[in-house]
Amino acid sequence: MNTNNSASRGDGEFKIKVIGEAGQGIKLLTSTLSSILAHLGNEVSLIMHYDAQVRGGTIVADLVFSKKKISNPIIDSGDLLLRFFKTKHDFKAKYSIVDDSVFASGLYRADEHFGFESASLSKFGSEKFLNMIILGRILKFLGVDIASLKIESFLPPKFIEKNVEAIGFGYALGSA
């Protein structure tokens, strides 16, 4: 794993916030990422925040990882923000990746933007793979070598082949 990203903070913690809409697979994305990071020897904290709405509400995930004990799992500002839904949530991060559908609103700053949702639909025939494309992009950003992982061992068995393919697609985006 590329330690340059996590070494940017004095405390050695790397803080990621993911903001999405219920139904986008944010919970699966962040729990899978947490499992991978723990497998790589990190301490990991994952806290999920949900709106009270049953459908269409906001879901926010705070993920912190470190080689040392995590001092505070609550994220006020962080290293990486991934935004896939328009919300009132304002969050400061050193680097932000925003879906094109959200970026087009002009409301949010982005260091990088891409049509994750449209790519999922056009490349995989369903928006269900948005989360795995994002996971691949995050793993590339963090410098995780997915070739050395048995990535399918971290995934649920349903749609495993397409999920692995979507992770690879997202990982390749980091090379562009």
C-alpha positions as CSV (number, residue, x, y, z in Angstrom):
1,M,0.0,0.0,0.0
2,N,1.1,3.5,-0.8
3,T,2.0,5.1,2.5
4,N,2.5,8.5,1.1
5,N,-1.3,9.2,1.3
6,S,-1.6,8.2,4.9
7,A,1.7,9.7,5.9
8,S,0.4,13.2,5.0
9,R,-1.3,13.4,8.4
10,G,0.9,13.8,11.5
11,D,-1.1,11.2,13.4
12,G,-0.7,8.6,10.7
13,E,-4.5,8.3,10.3
14,F,-6.1,8.5,6.9
15,K,-9.7,9.7,6.9
16,I,-12.2,9.0,4.2
17,K,-15.8,10.2,3.9
18,V,-18.3,8.8,1.4
19,I,-21.5,10.6,0.8
20,G,-24.2,8.8,-1.2
21,E,-27.8,8.0,-1.6
22,A,-29.5,5.0,0.0
23,G,-29.5,2.2,-2.5
24,Q,-26.1,3.0,-4.1
25,G,-24.3,0.3,-2.2
26,I,-22.3,2.6,0.0
27,K,-22.5,0.3,3.0
28,L,-21.1,-2.7,0.9
29,L,-18.5,-0.4,-0.6
30,T,-17.2,0.8,2.8
31,S,-17.5,-2.5,4.6
32,T,-15.5,-4.2,1.8
33,L,-12.9,-1.4,1.9
34,S,-12.6,-1.8,5.7
35,S,-12.1,-5.5,5.4
36,I,-9.4,-5.0,2.8
37,L,-7.6,-2.4,4.8
38,A,-7.8,-4.5,8.0
39,H,-6.4,-7.5,6.0
40,L,-3.4,-5.3,5.1
41,G,-2.6,-4.8,8.8
42,N,-4.5,-1.5,9.5
43,E,-6.6,-0.5,12.4
44,V,-10.0,0.5,10.9
45,S,-13.0,2.4,12.1
46,L,-16.2,2.6,10.1
47,I,-19.2,4.6,11.2
48,M,-22.3,4.9,9.1
49,H,-24.9,7.7,9.3
50,Y,-28.3,7.4,7.7
51,D,-31.2,9.8,7.1
52,A,-34.5,8.8,8.7
53,Q,-36.0,8.2,5.2
54,V,-36.7,4.7,4.2
55,R,-35.8,5.2,0.5
56,G,-33.8,7.9,-1.2
57,G,-32.2,9.2,1.9
58,T,-28.6,10.2,2.4
59,I,-26.0,7.7,3.7
60,V,-22.6,8.9,4.9
61,A,-19.7,6.7,5.9
62,D,-16.8,7.8,8.0
63,L,-13.8,5.5,7.5
64,V,-10.5,6.0,9.3
65,F,-7.5,3.7,9.1
66,S,-4.1,3.7,10.5
67,K,-1.2,1.4,11.3
68,K,-1.5,2.7,14.9
69,K,-4.5,2.9,17.3
70,I,-7.1,5.3,16.0
71,S,-7.4,8.3,18.2
72,N,-10.9,9.6,17.1
73,P,-13.2,7.8,14.6
74,I,-15.2,11.0,14.0
75,I,-14.2,12.9,10.9
76,D,-14.5,16.7,10.9
77,S,-12.1,17.1,7.9
78,G,-10.3,14.4,6.1
79,D,-8.0,13.2,3.4
80,L,-10.4,11.9,0.8
81,L,-14.1,12.8,0.1
82,L,-16.2,10.7,-2.3
83,R,-19.5,12.4,-3.2
84,F,-22.2,10.6,-5.1
85,F,-25.3,12.5,-4.0
86,K,-26.3,16.1,-3.7
87,T,-26.7,16.9,0.0
88,K,-26.4,19.8,2.4
89,H,-23.4,18.1,4.0
90,D,-20.4,20.2,3.7
91,F,-17.1,18.5,4.2
92,K,-13.5,19.6,3.8
93,A,-11.0,17.2,2.4
94,K,-7.6,17.3,0.9
95,Y,-8.8,15.5,-2.2
96,S,-12.3,15.0,-3.5
97,I,-13.8,12.7,-6.1
98,V,-17.3,13.6,-7.2
99,D,-19.7,11.8,-9.6
100,D,-20.5,13.8,-12.7
101,S,-24.2,13.9,-11.9
102,V,-23.4,15.8,-8.7
103,F,-20.5,17.8,-10.1
104,A,-22.7,19.2,-12.9
105,S,-24.8,21.0,-10.2
106,G,-21.8,23.4,-9.7
107,L,-22.4,23.2,-5.9
108,Y,-19.3,21.1,-5.1
109,R,-15.6,21.4,-5.6
110,A,-13.8,18.4,-7.1
111,D,-10.2,17.5,-7.7
112,E,-11.5,14.7,-9.9
113,H,-14.9,13.9,-11.3
114,F,-16.2,11.0,-13.4
115,G,-19.5,9.5,-14.4
116,F,-19.4,6.5,-12.1
117,E,-23.2,6.0,-12.3
118,S,-23.4,6.3,-16.0
119,A,-20.3,4.1,-16.5
120,S,-21.9,1.4,-14.3
121,L,-25.1,1.5,-16.4
122,S,-23.3,1.6,-19.8
123,K,-20.5,-0.8,-19.1
124,F,-22.3,-3.3,-16.7
125,G,-25.9,-2.9,-17.6
126,S,-26.9,-1.8,-14.2
127,E,-26.3,1.0,-11.6
128,K,-25.7,-1.8,-9.0
129,F,-22.0,-1.8,-9.9
130,L,-21.4,1.9,-9.1
131,N,-20.1,1.0,-5.7
132,M,-17.5,-1.5,-7.0
133,I,-16.3,0.9,-9.6
134,I,-15.8,3.4,-6.8
135,L,-14.1,0.8,-4.6
136,G,-11.6,0.2,-7.4
137,R,-10.9,3.9,-7.8
138,I,-10.3,4.2,-4.0
139,L,-8.0,1.2,-3.9
140,K,-5.9,2.8,-6.7
141,F,-5.9,6.1,-5.0
142,L,-4.6,4.4,-1.8
143,G,-1.9,2.5,-3.7
144,V,-3.3,-0.9,-2.9
145,D,-2.1,-3.5,-5.3
146,I,-5.2,-5.4,-6.1
147,A,-3.3,-8.0,-8.1
148,S,-1.8,-9.2,-4.8
149,L,-5.2,-9.5,-3.2
150,K,-7.7,-12.3,-3.7
151,I,-10.3,-9.6,-4.1
152,E,-13.2,-12.0,-4.6
153,S,-12.6,-13.3,-1.0
154,F,-13.8,-9.9,0.3
155,L,-17.0,-9.8,-1.8
156,P,-20.4,-11.4,-1.3
157,P,-21.0,-14.3,-3.8
158,K,-23.9,-12.6,-5.6
159,F,-22.6,-11.0,-8.8
160,I,-19.0,-11.8,-7.9
161,E,-17.7,-11.9,-11.5
162,K,-19.2,-8.5,-12.4
163,N,-18.1,-7.0,-9.1
164,V,-14.5,-8.1,-9.7
165,E,-14.7,-6.7,-13.2
166,A,-16.2,-3.4,-11.9
167,I,-13.4,-3.1,-9.3
168,G,-10.8,-3.6,-12.1
169,F,-12.5,-0.9,-14.2
170,G,-12.5,1.6,-11.4
171,Y,-8.9,0.7,-10.6
172,A,-7.9,1.5,-14.2
173,L,-9.5,4.9,-13.9
174,G,-6.7,5.9,-11.5
175,S,-4.2,5.3,-14.3
176,A,-5.8,7.9,-16.6
